[in-house]
């Protein structure tokens, strides 16, 4: 049954994306940019609804009161494709840094261009970071919220933290609060895997880290606060009545935390 539900959801997930892009195109490209946000937000919300209806994976997001009114950097843990869409309905005017090649995809690239994101060439990290800082500085004058994944690539739940320097440089250069986001979505929507497991995917926006700290102090707080909250969610999921399968990284981390589980 898990195989059938996962296969059906994966097929419907991408079908939903294609159908909605085609359906909304006439309206989306005629509306002003900010008013057009309802289209990608509706798609993201509908995708999460499909996940719950078809796989039993329900999303619960808390801590939204920690989002500042003005511009900020949102720094989610990156474990799954889930965390690329789940927060979108709750963010007023999201600003993503993404690979330049995504702009070349028909329809999808046009949608991205309409919303004025930051495409970068990842071939040169130093050049890409300078480009991202420059564009972010200009675009965030419009009170936008920059979403950046501090570890860069998706990592399995419980894996040792591998935070990149980019988030530190953006924090230092932009001078805005950083809101960490913790979750354990990789247990339910694993990276590079086909199955979608039932259960409650919880995520929490943590209290913002104020601007003005030294690079070292900022990084220490970001890693410490994010990882502590992720550990809590990992333990909660692993010790629930019907826990999802645990990857080796999660088992190892639970042992380090002194948590026993039979999952």
CORVENDA-V556301 format. One line per field, one symbol per residue. burial: + if it has 24 or more other C-alpha atoms within 12 Angstrom, else -. A space follows every 50 residues. Layout:
burial: ???
//
This chain:
burial: ----++--++-++--++--++--+---++----+-+++++++++++++++ ++-++++++++--+-+++--++++++++++++++++++++++++++++-- --+---+---++++++++++-------++-+++-+++-++---+++++++ ++-++++++-+-+-+++++++++++++++++++++++++++---++++++ ++++++++++-------++-+++-++++++++++++++----+++++--+ +-++------+--
//
